[in-house]
């Protein structure tokens, strides 16, 4: 390896990439390149560390009392802790012939003292470490979604007119300013007039252009702050199906963001999927639209978009899909007499790839429930054909258990609260995450309010519900190693049972206790922080841990040739050193959260 190659390698390894070219060149004069054959013990409790090792080629295993903790490969470094603290409980053994750099202990400690970013990498807290590592993982492909803000894109100047001004005069002012739309002031209210308004409310209706512009305006603007992320603008375009957003700064309108400008900035196909769903009239057309979702997930994930943002976007598109299917199968005259709800990860807005469907139907009191049976059977069939797998627990609108009037659901909620059996606790857990995707959302709201009221003073039920988080062990040993599965998964761990479930369900129960209507796990964490249940630091740690677990799980699934709905197993050996560290830290936060729940709900007293 030439000196140029050696320098390039060092500068590509984090955190050495923080040092700059001149400092790297200086370091190279103080470093040695060493070779060690297989089974060489480099560091151990009785073998003092004298250098920081940076692997060029080969593999090194870290064990504690014979249990494998970490596997280090090309471009990994170890063991900074031994150098910083002067001792270690770990043994580092060469597993595959090793060629490495050796950075002397004195040089390494001087770097920590002289270069603050370098020091921060090795000694920073959990939250900072997670955020920095995630940013570094995607630095080479960092998507503009994560760094671009609304004020960085071209905004069209607003054209304001008074509501009493004539349509023709307003159009003349619009043309003079070269504006795309007209903003109409009617006292304190602002409306908008677009090409659609002019076509449908003037040309097609025969309205006179001498009439007041305020008569054809649409009120209730969709707005976004100019300091907000463009990705959030894309979410609003996708959710509401509009072509422009009004950009504000505080209480002032400062411009118009056009969808076409945003899409040309991102060169993303999300709008095509949303538009395809909106235009679809047949099942085949919907199938074509939904097939693009997996490609979208792969694309956004590869560009470094956090799972929480990907899932929000996918959830909005899935909601459109559900709504379209609902409109295709349920007669218009019946659509406002019911509420189609989704539950589970879909209800929380956290489903990225298709798992089994969890849905139900709430029917307005006084309406004949039997009328909906054939349409719900058809809806279920459509969803199956669109790739939403059948629910193994039969939580679907085709099951009469999940198809009731408001009174029927209230009766079912009361039965759940009064009994402690597994079916009741499962029903409660599922329903707490419900979101309305079609029909009258007020029906779900009434049932949710009844659910909250039913838990007043019922700490016994709450504790039984919360104890489920202890059903699965966190796959982390007392000495910090991974606890792997058995039989066919002997080299893997179940990341959903081991970590994701504990955070989702624990936060869900706390949200139920405090009557929080948000169903998204991260939004629930933020609201629980806002009411003071736990401090901002712990809330941030929970969010980072949850985001890490979801990200690692998703990347593991996408790396498989065949995407399966049961891919919750992750092989730690196939992860990068950074991901293994993030995973361990996340499991530690999961354990801390379990202890919090045990204390909060007195789970030690629940039998």
Secondary structure, 3 states (H helix, E strand, C coil): CCHHHHHHHHHCCCCHHHCCHHHHHHHHCCEEEEEECCCCEEEECCECCCEEEEEEEEEEEEEECCEEEEEECCCCEECHHHHHHCCCCCEEEEEEEEEEEEEEHHHHHHHHHHCHHHHHHHHCCHHHHHHHHHHHHCHHHCCHHHHCEHHHCCCECCCEEECCCEHHHHHHHHHHHCCCCEEEEECCEEEEECHHHHHHHHHCCCCCCCCEHHHCCEECCCEEECCCEHHHHHHHHHHHCCCEEEEEECCEEEEEEEHHHHHHHHCCCHHHHHHHHHHCCCHHHHHHHHHHHHHHHHHHHHCCCCHHHHHHHHHHHHHHHHHHHHHHHCCHHHHCCEEEEECHHHHCCCCCCCCCCCEEEEECCCCCHHHHHHHHHHHHHHHHHCCCCCCCCCCCCCCHHHEEEHHHHHHHHHHHHHCCCHHHHHHHHHHHCCEEEEECHHHHHHHHHHHHHHCCCCHHHHHHHHHHHHCCCCCECCCCCECCCCHHHCCCEEHHHHHHHHHHHHHHHHHHHCCCCCCCHHHHHHHHHHCCCCCHHHHHHHHHHHHHHHHHHHHHHHCCCCCCCCCCEECHHHCCHHHHHHHHHHHHHHHHHHHHHHHHCCHHHCC
